[in-house]
Amino acid sequence: MSFKPQIKIPATYMRGGTSKGVFFNLEDLPKGAQVAGKLRDDILLRVIGSPDPYAKQTDGMGGATSSTSKTVILSKSTQADHDVDYLFGQVAIDKPFIDWSGNCGNLTAAVGAFAISNGLVDNTRIPENGIAVVRIWQANIGKTIIAHIPITNGEVQETGDFELDGVTFPAAEVVVEFLDPADADADMFPSGNLVDVLEVPDEGAFDVTMINAGIPTLFFKADDLGFNGTELQEAINGDENTLQRLEKIRAYGALKMGLINDLEEAKVRQHTPKIAFVSGPCAYSASSGKAISEQDIDLNVRALSMGKLHHAMMGTAAVAIATAAAIPGTLVNEAAGGGQRNQVTFGHPSGTLKVGAEAEQNGQRWLAKKAIMSRSARVLMEGVVRIPSPE
């Protein structure tokens, strides 16, 4: 029996915020994979090393966590007044599945840098020194994102002294603006309420803020779920019963938000909605050992991604946190002390994060104008990725 040799695909391995992923220029993918479909998914699954029943992704580029099992496809924008189209795929670790239903806010920080370095942004928009403003069309959710990329001597500057909790080393600061992060044609709060009651069979009834800003998210009060709000990963991820319970609650929340038609669909829609729980400011030790004092933060937030407690905070969930915090009456706003606010600093397992948002009420509806945060990004490796021929 003869076997075909591996194929080579140009690729860049990048960190964006507290995530890592494999980035591709759309035109570098095999011809059949330049359109959505099974071939594209099969290629990206093999690149990352999924599905892996061992949950290690040893035979691929993935890192066996939700933060490191990601792919990005970029191309010159097809939208007016935008530079680059950004398509994100969240790759399941143990299943042959890629979730294209949402964005990755953390990897957004790397999109502008990749686009500039790979000729996807017109040279006239790149200063010799200063800040390049890259207009990103987030194709998964149909939203505009503005990334402010530092440029030195005509090239992307990746080094710097900006520190981000959850990332070991400092780098250059990348400011990211998420414009109109909620669906302008639908209510940011799917039920029309700032707080609903979610009934889950055999689990109980829970107060919940359901918001669609940045990414669809379900916010619960930590103590309602039996938590204190300062948990680190091992406290949640090491307890399979707790994970199954939270996934069940998330599935019923997805149904109530109208994101799925039946509970079975939640099994193949793991990326959205996110499930998170909030509590008031309270001191704790972050996973690095860093002491977080009550005075450092406005509230604590813990969020799960792809069925596991996230080691820091997803960028899109941070948008949801900032937006919900800006609206009096949500569980997030109440945990932060209530009242009017346009920015909030929250504690997460790796430390703290400051995010800002602008929201306004129009009649009975709330509208999100934008959310803003700082991240960092850098190229880890570039060249070609090799996989066995998919055909």
Secondary structure, DSSP 8 states (H G I E B T S, - for coil): -----EEEEEEEEEEETTEEEEEEEGGGS-GGGGSSSHHHHHHHHHHHT-S-TTSS-TTSS--SSTTTSEEEEEEE-SSTT-SEEEEEEEE-SSSS-EE-SS--HHHHHHHHHHHHHTT-S-GGGS-SSEEEEEEEEETTTTEEEEEEEEEETTEE----SB--TT-SS-B--EEEEEES-B-TTS-SSTTS-SSEEEEETTTEEEEEEEEEBSSEEEEEEGGGGT--S---HHHHHT-HHHHHHHHHHHHHHHHHHTS-SSGGGGGG--SSSEEEEEE----EE-TTS-EE-GGG-SEEEEEEETTEE-SS--HHHHHHHHHHHTSTTSHHHHHTTSS--SEEEEEETTEEEEEEEEEEEETTEEEEEEEEEEE-EEEEEEEEEEEE---
